[in-house]
């Protein structure tokens, strides 16, 4: 009995560490898929990252419901800032069963249709769910920490 308890504790801790690593790996895979689709301006591939019933809550805008509406949102957004790049940095990842939460920071750089440079930083929270064996973004919200241009101060 004296040796059984330490073995059980070791197994539980090892399982928790492996689960945390699996959650981080899944989030990293999802973020890379999103970034690749975004960089390619591939709106079908970008929309496929989201669940059919996903909700997108961009800073300063009304919530957007559903994969097709999210696809239209990104396609429209790209019209105004066609040259762009994004970086994501996960600060905390949590996972439980078929749900993952990724909280982090993003950096957006772009050039709008008038040739003006944009540099935006902010925070995001993404909730991912596993459906039919595949991860999809279910809820995404972000804010803006830096203004889009100097006059926004």
N, C-alpha and C positions, 0 to 999 in steps of 0.2 A: 504494500500500500504506500509506503514511504517513497518509493521510486515511481509509482504510477502517477501521482499528482504532477511532479515536474515534467514528466513526459507529455501529459495532457496539455499543460500550459505551453510547452514548446510547440506542440502541434497546432494549437489555437493561434498562437502568435505568428507562426510561419504561414498559416492560412491567411491571416489578416494581411501580412506583408505581400503575399502573392496576389491577393485580391486588389490591393492598392496599386501594385505594379500593373495588373491587368487593366484597371480603370485608367491609369495614366497612358498606357499604350493605346487603348481604344480612343481616348480623347485626342491624343497626338495624331492618330490615323485619320480621325474625323476632321481635325483642324487642317491637316495637310491636304485632304481631299477638297475642303472648302477653299483653301488658298489657291490651289492649282486651278480649280474651276473659275475662281474670281480673276486670277491673273490672265486666263485665256479668254475671259468674257464669254464663257460657255454657259449660257443661262439655263439650258436644259440640265446640264451636269450640276450646276449650282443648286438648282431647285431640287434635284434628286437627293441632295444631302438632307433635305427637310422632310419631316413626316407629312403625310397627306393632310393632316389636320393641324399642322404647326401654326404657331402664333409668333410673329416677328414684331418686336416693339422698338423701332428705331427712335433715337433721340429726337424729341420735338415733333413727333408725328403720331398719328392715330395708329393703333395696332392693325396689323395686316394678318388676315386669317387665310390659311390654306396654301398649299404648295404652288398652285397656279398664280395666285395673287402675289406671292413672294417672288416668283419668277418675273412677273410684270414689274414689280417694284425695282428689282435690280436692273432689268433691261432699261427702264426709264431713267434710273439714276446714272447709268453709264453714259447716257446721251449728253449730260451736262459736264461730266468729268471723264472724258474718254481715256486719258492717260492717267494710270493710277497704280499704286502698289500698297499692299497691306502686310503688316507683321502682327502676329499674335504671340503673347507670352502668358501661358497658363501660370497663375499664382497658386491656385489651390484646386485640386481635383478630389471629388468625393464620389463614391459609387456604392450602390446597394441594389443587389438583384439586377433588374432590367432598367435601372435608372442611373445616369451619370450626371454630375454637375461640374461644369468647368467655369471657374471665375478667374478673370485675368485682365490684362491691359492690351490695348491695340494701338498701333500707329498707322495712320493713313497718310500717304503722300500722293498728290496728283496735280495735274494741270488741267484747268477747266477749258471750255471752248473759247474763252476770250484770252487764253494764254497766261492766266494768273495761276501762280503756284498755291497749293493748299497743303497745309501740314496740320493734321488733327491727331490728338491723342485722347484716349478715353478708357473707360472700363467696360467690361461686358460680363454677363452671366448667361451661360448656355446650359439648358437642360436637354439631355439626350435620352432617348428611350429605345429599347431593343424590341423590335416587332418582327415576327417571322424570321428570327435569327440574325437580323441586321440592325445596326445602329442608325438612328435618324435624329436630327435635331427636332425637338418638340416645342421648345420655347426658347426664344433668344431676345435679349434686351441689351441695349448699350446706351451709354451716355457720352457726353463730350466734355473733356476737361480743358482743352485749349480751344479758343475761338477759331473760326474758319479764316478770318482775316483780321487785321489790326482794328478796323472800325467796329468790330464786335465787342471790344473791351467795354 
